[in-house]
Structure formats: C-alpha cells, structure tokens
C-alpha cells in the first residue's frame, strides 16, 4: 500500500512525536508513505475566514502537487490539515467561480488540480485499508489493563464524516480494543478541546480543555488517545494553569500511533513518548519475572 504523505507544519514542530510514531508504525504494517515534495502550510482552519481566495489557493497547491506526483491518496495526519484540504476539495467542486480563480493561480506555477486526489486520515487507512485483523497479527505486547479514553476532537469527523460517524465515531475505539486495551466510555470524544482559544482567549480555551481532562479522570482512564496535534498539545501542556484554577485533573494524552507502537513492541523513546509534559505510566512487563519469595 502506497500513499502520498502531507505532514503539515505541526508534525515538523510541536507535534513531531506524532510523526516519530506514525512513520515506524506504518512501516511495520507495510504501508509506504512518500512525503509530498515542496508542500506548504495548509493555512490552518482560521485562514479560510480571513481570505477565502488565498486560503483556497494555498490548500489547493498541495492537492495539485499530490495529483502531479502520481495521484495517490494523500495521507494527512493533522486534523486541521485534514479538514482544510477536504474543505477546499468541496469548495472548489461546489463553487465554479472560486475554482476558476484557483486554477488561474495554480497555472502560474505550472500546476493544475482536477479534484481527484483523495484526502485520507491515517486512522481511516489503518482501519479500512490495512484492517484490524492485520493489525492484531502484529501485536506482540497487548495493552492489557490499560484504560484508554479515545478522543477524536471536533474536526476529524465534522463536517465531513467520510469514514466514521459524525457524533459517535468508533474507529479508534475498535483499534484500541484490537491492541488489547480497555476502552472506557468517553461521551465527550468529539467535544472541542479549546483549539487556539487556549492562547487567544484562555478563560474559554482552558475551561474546554479542563472539562475533557476532568471527564477522563472521572471515567478512570489511564490515558487519553488522540489523533490531532493541537488537541494533544492542549490536553498535555496546560495542566499547571488548569490546576491553579480548578484543581488537579492529571492524565497523560498521547497519539493513537504511540499506543500502536507500544503494542508492536517499540520503545517509548522511539515513539516520542519522552516529549510529553505529563508522562504516560510505563506499561507492566510483558512477562513478569517471579519474585525471590515465590521461587520454590
């Protein structure tokens, strides 16, 4: 299985642990990813509301490069990038005037976009292309006893629920179960984490983050599993500020690919788990050694 790969800015910066875990996990499963040449920032979700034309051109350039590179499905791990690229596809298909302006801009760079590039999220590819049975065969260190709260965020399945339900997605739940983890019921799985509000309107953003952490603690989750670099950062980096306002709600937040890597026998450092502000508790040894007192 071969895919074009659009890392986006986050996976080369604050979200680098996502890429550090995604690449070896995909390689372990026989999935080949070729990084898109000369890719540019997708514009993130805010730019579309500032300048629709420029934002569409910016995102469409990546789609056009993917088509020119061979037309393979474009693997897009960041939820914001995934949303923006999908939104641009829909916008250009449904708005002929904007499509004409974008095509004119692309032509100056000797690019053209026909609209055929499929934008895929790794979670979609893993569950629907690789398959849970194939993933189960690769598990050497089941996540037995680990209570996981799957958190999808608000951008992965809305407004384009292309591979999962918009209000009650279950693909990550099923993946975690396949890895041997115990999935806790987490009803806030698609509630916003606060996004960029944590830096612009912290009173609002931090409270949204706090609500998610509090619910995970109430559900006795050992770890929150997420698919989005901004969600991971918000849920991981603001514990100090949150605790000063509302009290301690400490729980580690990791990428779903990091949990996959652990189940495949990879080391925490290899998967970037050392980068977390709130460390995930070490998994118990796979084969516990008998204590001296139990030795006959």
Secondary structure, DSSP 8 states (H G I E B T S, - for coil): -EEEE--TTGGGTTTHHHHHHHHHHHHHTT-EEEE-TT-----HHHHHHH-HHHHHHHHHHHHHHHHHTT---EE--SHHHHHHHHHHHHHHHH-HHHHHHHHHHHHTTT----S---EE-HHHHIIIIIIHHHHHHH-SS--TT-EEEEE--SSSSSS--SSS-SSS--HHHHHHHHTT-EE---TTTTS---TTHHHHSHHHHHHHHHHHHHHHHHTT-SEEEES-HHHHHHHHH-HHHHHHHH-----EEEEHHHHHHHHTT--TTTTTGGG-SS-------SS----GGG--
